[in-house]
Structures are given as structure tokens and as C-alpha cells.
Amino acid sequence: MSAIQQLLTDHIDIWTAAETEKKSGRGRASGNAGSVYGIKKLRELILELAVRGKLVPQDVNDEPASELLKRIQAEKAKLIAEGNIKKDKPLAAITEDEKPFELPKGWEWVRFADLVNVLNGRAYKKEELIDAGTPVLRVGNLFTSEHWYYSDLILEEDKYCNKGDLLFAWSASFGPFIWDGDKAIYHYHIWKLDLYGGDLLYKRYLYTFLLEQTQKIKAAGHGVMMIHMTKEKMEKIVVYLPPLAEQHRIAAKVDELMALCDQLENQHSNAADAHEKLVSHLLGTLTQSQSAEDFSANWQRIAAYFDTLFTTDASIDALKQTLLQLAVMGKLVPQDVNEEPASELLKRIHAEKVKLIAEGKMKKDKPLPPITDDEKPFELPNTWQWVKLQEVFDVRDGTHDTPKYCDIGFPLITSKNISTGILDFSDIKYISEADHLKIKDRSAVKRGDILFAMIGSIGNPVIVNIDTDFSIKNMALFKPYSNNICDMNYLLKYLLIAAVAMREQSTGAVQSFVSLGIIRNYLYAMPPLAEQHRIIAKVDELMGLCDQLKSRITDASRLQQKLADVLVEQAVA
């Protein structure tokens, strides 16, 4: 077993456990294999060891790279003499500072331009691109076969690329590619790399070398998306040139080890899918429990494997969502038969509402249709009651027009200004006093009210905790009929669950939109007021525990990443 294979197998737990900190909503990882930080570092390590001569053993019987270089230079001189290429300017000698490590015996330092003719692609005018003809290979087409342009121009042969040609995208999706398609015209942002010595230089090794160089350049760019390489810089790159036979051995070993990385990623992805389905199924049994005994049995089943199930941010987020669902179903805290039932609370809310109408502080609603049994998504505890949101809250909306903005005035809050339960004034638009008063007349926002986005990212409810005077656009506004007959924090938690269902009822091709009518008529599972307070206390307690668990997982993930980094550093030391 080679040293690198042993490094891989001896530390398999670190390579596969060191994930990125953020994943997109799946079990142990997102389906994207790139989410596994350890395997990403392992790939980088394989490339670095390959081009430093540490991946495969040297063979003293191999023709040294110095002799190989003489033959390549002879081929280049022949091409110049035949007029096939132009004689380039002499390249600067390679300095000691450009040699980052000691080469193995038999290797040579050499400038890229001494090995490769870097051929420019062709820039096109819009009218030169048509719907049929020879495909024009753009950077995006290196990744997808969709959205091709074509040309009917007859060009010099070196403006075409064929299957097996080595290409380099010098902007945007930066890096080397071996073209696997049919004959095409390569675009301006792509170079074709024409090897002077032909088979004297193994294309797969040069591809490996360029991959390793590319990852260094990207790392130095600290994640900058748009990276550019000039032709002059490309030609000055110092290549670590092994003997030809070793080039073949290196490329073969890289392919073998990258295939092992692929297997690790596939296993990781399959495990992630299975883990996600298991978490989803087991959490689903809680919300679907038909009795207290059934719920207890389902919870015991989860509790027995808690440390195995809830191991990622995504699984903990799923747990949080389930806890909220259980809360609004009356399954999170016990009921108390001595408490005033929701039916009596509803009478008090209606009385308060009638009083406000009589005082002219609000308009009388249109009668709401009765709630049918088919509309009720689950059975409520005996002391709870199904109502519609408009029955127990004053639900309004702000403007849906776009007022004229001004430099100084009143803030206009939109869906862009609310996230994760916070009002964000950092990127705010301002409107005139006249426009503000017009909007305020229909939807005056006060401390303690709840805002709910009606467009785009529907939901994101937030309790207003400031006294700043502002207007709202494309926002629903929930106002209590009286502060002492409802718990707005319970409504906030309920809306977090309701938002998921409302998104499914939304309309709009460009941006999702949920109407005020849908929001007002949405069913609200109303507990007794005292139970609302107990539910919120329990939810806050459990959410705090979830956040602590998530923090420990993040710390563990960072430790695994550091371990992966240390292994890489030791391997190349």
C-alpha cells in the first residue's frame, strides 16, 4: 500500500467527518459532494504530492527530464524553422526564489512557454454568432451542453479544438480542461495549449500540474469568484517536469486516488440521503401520533438514538421545526382542565372587537365562512379551538405600490428588511411624510405588532420591538385587539409553521405572493391563554437547547477541519 493510500485509509474518519460548516438542508451533508471539507483537502493533497514527486516512486532507469527537455526544445526549434510557430522572446532564467522545494532526482524546472504554445481563442461579434454551423465553445460550455452558439466562419486550424485537446479557461470558471466533445471553435476566454513535443510531454500530467496550480491561485484569491490569468503570467509559470515515464505513472496514480475520493463522496452522499430520510420519518411519527401513548412510544424511539440522529445543523433545524409543530398541536405541554378554555377566550376577544368597532377605531369585517371539518388539519385538545386569524387578530397590509423614494423621510420596510426575527434598517429606503401618512392611515405599526412578508420569501414573521415610525410595503400586519387577551409570541411561533403552508398557496411567476385574504382566512389553533404562555416558555427552553447542540456540532466540525489541515501539512512537509 502506498503512503498516500495509507494516509487515506488510516484517517478515513477525519476525511469524511470534516464537513463545511454550512450545508443546504440535508442530513449529514448536502447532496453536494463538495460539502465534505476533508475529501476536498484530500484531493488537494493528492495533487500537491503528485507534482512534488511524492506520489509515486522514482525509477533510476527512467530517462531524466533534462534529456526529455532537450528533445522537446529540438521539436520546438524545428517548428520555428518550418515557419509553423514564431520565435518567442527569450524567457527569464528561473531564480532560486521561484523554486518552492527541492525536486526529486531526474526532474527539471522549466518555464511553461518552453513546453507549450498558448493559443488564443477568437472574440466574436454578436452578428457572427448564429443558430447553426460549427459550435463555438465558451467557458460555460465546458460544464454544460446547453445554450450553444454557432459560427459559419472558416478559420485557421489552430482556432479549432478537438476531442482530447488541453484547454485552459483564463477567466470566470478558471482552470484546465481536457475537451471531450466534437470539433469546436474555442472562444476568446479559452486558450488551447499546444504541446511542442507532442507525445514527449504527457498531457494528463500537465493537466494535473495545472489543476494543482489553479487550486493554489484560487486559495490565494480567498474565494474571489472572478479570477483572471494573463497569457504573460501563464507563460512564465514554472513547471515541475518529471521524466516522461514518471509523468504517466503520476497521472495513473492521480486517477486511481481521485476515483477513491469519488467513492468516499458517493458513500457519504448515500449515507446523507439515508440519514435525512430517517430523521424526517422519525420526526414525522411525533406529529402524526394518535394518542399520548403513541406519542410517548415514538419519542422513546427517537430519544434512544438522539446522538446518532441529530448530528448536523440540518437535522437540528428539522428538530426545531418539529418542536414548533408539536407546540401548535397541543402536544408540547400538558393541558390544564382548570384553565379558561379557548372558547371563553374567544368570547372576550369578540367583545373587545365589538367595542373597537363601536368606538370607530376599526371597521366591521365581512362575515367569515364557517370552518368545516375537512379544513381542520389535525385534532385539537378539548380546551383549544379552531378559529380564523382575522377572528382573533386585526390583520391588515401595507401598500403594494412603490412610493417615490427620497433621501430623508420615513423608513419603508419591505420583505428585504426582515430576516431571522429581526428588523434590519441597514439597507432602507425612505419616503415622504405625505406617502407615509397615507400608508399609516391603513396600517399604523406599533410596538408589539407582528410583520409577515407577503411577497418573495413569504413569512419571516417578526415582532416589532421599536417605537420608530415607519411604513410597510407588501407586508401583512397583525395587531392584537387587546394586549391582555393574547400572547403575540405564541402567534409568532404559529406563523413560523403557517408560512410553510402559505408558500404552497402563493401565486406569481416571478415572485411568490400570498394575498391578504389567504392570510386572514388561515386556520389558527388557539389554546387557552395560560397555555399559550406555557407553550412559549417550553419552546424557548427547547430552542435554546437546540442552539447549544448546534454550537457543539459546529465546534466539532471546526476541529475535524483543523485535523484534516494538519494531516495535509504533515504529508507535504
SULGINOR-V707374 format. One record per helix or strand of 3 or more residues. SS is the DSSP state (H for helix, E for strand). FROM is the first residue (numbers start at 1). LEN is the number of residues. Records with the same first field share a line. If there is no record, write none. Layout:
SS->FROM-LEN / FROM-LEN
This chain:
H->3-8 / 12-6 / 33-3 / 37-15 / 65-17 / 96-3 / 112-3 / 126-3 / 139-4 / 157-3 / 198-3 / 203-18 / 231-6 / 244-44 / 292-12 / 306-4 / 313-16 / 342-17 / 373-3 / 389-4 / 415-3 / 433-10 / 483-3 / 488-17 / 516-5 / 529-44
E->108-4 / 116-5 / 134-4 / 149-3 / 166-4 / 175-4 / 184-4 / 190-6 / 238-4 / 385-4 / 393-5 / 410-4 / 429-3 / 450-4 / 459-5 / 470-4 / 475-6 / 523-4
